[in-house]
Amino acid sequence: MKKFILRCSLLGLLFCLVTCFASANSWGLSGDLLDVVMEDGRWNDYTAISNQEGDFAVLGGRYHNVLMRHKDGKLLTYPLAVWQKTDKAHAETPKLNLRSDGHVLEITYGDQESYSFQLNRQYDTFDSGDALIHAYVNGLNFTRTDYSLLVSDGVRDVVWQRDVRLDDFNIKLVPRTIDEVVHLNRMYALLASADRLGTDLEGRFDPGAGKGSAPVYSAPYGDSAWRAAKGKASVGLAGGYWQLGTYVNESGVPYFKIRYEVSERTQRIGYVWSADLGIKIELGDDQAVQMIHVPVETIHDTWMTDDPVVSQYQQFYVPPGMQLICMGRYGKDYAYVAAKAKNGSFVDGGKIVKNGDQIVWGYVPLRDLGVSRADDYRNTTEWDTMAKFAGHWHFAARGVGITDYLTLYADGTWEGYNDIGIGGTWQLNRYHPEENLYWSDVPFEITFKRDNGTFTTKGFRPAEDGNSFSMLYWEGSGGYERMAEPFIPPAEAAGNE
């Protein structure tokens, strides 16, 4: 009898194991990818919404789709690389399809949208892995060239000043028009100093210690700041979180900026009082001194999220014309901005205030932001000063420059020469030092637009005699000196002999 009972128990256990495996593999996965997905119970309620191609597949849950990959024995997830269920016009028709030969991964949505990534390739010493090499989106062709992407609509060709990798690819925020590409280039140039905060999307993982939970605020001001989850956002102190930096507010209260998981489909970035984490902050580590303060304005309907990494969940609708302060960037797709809100809606953004309404810090798509109309400095071209610096220049003090030889014209056009000739338009405007964009105070800011749609913006410091000037960014500078005669390229000089 005992043997019979034991035999039945073993058969029952075997049946349960087979049933559980069959249930778990309702994804239709196989090989190493199946093994690493099965090790993580978060995906049990997900189903396959694409074919498996080698080490790649896309799984979807009730609210969330995610591109999954097996690599080096680990499961890597890319939730921003595919359309979500909330993006119905894109996600439902046509059907998602993957193709991969082990060297290139192609993500397609019918004939109108495709993205090809070169996998595991070492381009050079400083450039390796998973780069977007071609895309076709809304009639635009994207082709990788050097560390940028050439974009064409069949009429105009421009360069997108962006090197896209699979781990920072955001399908929702890929530009859909040539004008969007050029606009993003302008914003990259304007906010280039935002990179000094560090745009590490991972941060340093802390496994957590202690019991209970700690309140999480959108800004380092405690109860004066807006708090997600209907005012109840908290992080479990026994769980893990990523440390993204520190901030000591004007009252001297230290906070940690953290990112933590709310669920498999949602994360949150916010501030926790350092005392709640039991960690002492050294004042020299404070990120406040690194932040920029650039006035910007929304140019389209858009959203603010506290989760630019996974869900991009809309915590606030942001209407066009909203004035905000940009304090930094998160990757290439999001600006980190400050505003204020009341009763769940923005009131008049742009100023960090603590009397009355709640302070809100969060992430808004960079694509939807432009120079503020209230920014009198950037909206006023200093034509008189530009006329003083019209002429021929050569790059004399190495560091940051535009070209080796440069000709500035008083009408706002320019020409330059390194190995080839380039040109475009330029403008000079006054600069407000409170914006904290450059390592030293400068009276002006200079912006160059090239004919290929790319931009460079730097601080501009002229010499009193008008015969030299320096251009600055946040950690360096370079200088130009005036030439009496224009530089003649070697080919032209040889042709004149």
MOTAWO-V276081 format. One line per field, one symbol per residue. phi: phi as a letter, one per 30 degrees, with the letter a starting at -180 (. if undefined). psi: psi as a letter, one per 30 degrees, with the letter a starting at -180 (. if undefined). burial: I if it has 16 or more other C-alpha atoms within 10 Angstrom, else O. A space follows every 10 residues. Layout:
# MOTAWO-V276081
phi->???
psi->???
burial->???
This chain:
# MOTAWO-V276081
phi->.ddddddddd dddddddddd ddddcddidb iddedddddc ddcdccbdcb ddbicbaccb cdbbcbdcbc ahibccbbdd dbdcddcddc dcbdddbcba cjcbcccbbi dcabbccdch ccdaecbbih ddcabbbhic ccbdbhcbbd bbcjcccbcc dacccedbdb ddcddcbddd ddddeddedd cedddddicd dcicdcdiaj bibbdccdbd bhddcdbdhh ibebcdddcc acdckbacdd diddbccbbb dcadcbbbca cbeeddcibd cdedcddedd dcbcdbbdcb eabcbcbdcb chdddbdbdd iddbcdclbb iccbccbcab bbhibdcbdj cdbbcjdddb cacbeeeccb ddddddddcb ddddddddcd kcbbdccdlc bcbdbbcccd djcbbbbccb dbalbbbbbd bcdddidbdb dbdbbcbccc ddicbbbbdb bddddicaac cbbdbaaabb bdcdbddcee ddddddd
psi->eeeeeeeeee eeeeeeeeee eeeegffgll aeeeefeffj ffgegllkgl lkjcgklklk aefkkkklkk khgljkkiff flklffiefe feklkkkkkk gfekkkkkia ffjkkkkkkh kjeaegjkkh kjfkljjhfk kkkkkbgakk kkgfekklkj ikjklefgkj efgkkfleee eeeeeeeeee gefffffkhj feakkkflka lalkkklflh gbfflkkahh ggklkkffal lkkfalkjlf ggkklkklkl keafgklkka kkkeeffgkk kkffgkfeff klikklkkfl kalklgifed fhkjekkjlk gkklkkfalj affkkjlkal lkhglkdjle kjlgjdlkkk kakkkefgkl kkffieefgj kieeeeefgk aklkjejkck lelekkkkkf ggllklkcfl klablllkll kjfffhflfl klflkkkkkl fggllkklkk jklefggllk klafgalllk kkkellkjke eeeeff.
burial->OOOOOOOOOO OOOOOOOOOO OOOIIOIIIO OIIIIIIIOO OOIOOIIIII IIIIIIIIII IOOIIIIIII OOOOIIIIII IIIIIOOOOI IOOOOIIIII OOOIIIIIIO OOIIIIIIIO OOOOOOOOOI IIIIIIIOOI IIIIOOOIII IIIOOOIIII IIIIIIIIII OIOOIOIIOO IIIIIIIIII IIIIIIIIOO OOOOOOOOOO OOOIIIIIII IIOIIIIIOO OOIIIIIOII IIIIIIIIOO OOOIIIIIII IOOOIIIIII IIIIOOIOOO IOOOOIIOOI IIIIIIIIIO OIIIIIIIII IIIIIIOIOO IIIIIIIIII IIIIIIIIII IOOOOIOOII OIIOOOIIII IIIIIIIIII IIOOOOIIOO IOOOOIOOII IIIIIIOOOI IIIIIIIIII OIIIIIIOOO OOIIIIIIII IIOOIIIIOO IIOIIIIIII OIIIIIIIII IIOOOOOIII IIIIOOIIII IIIOOOIOOO OOOOOOO
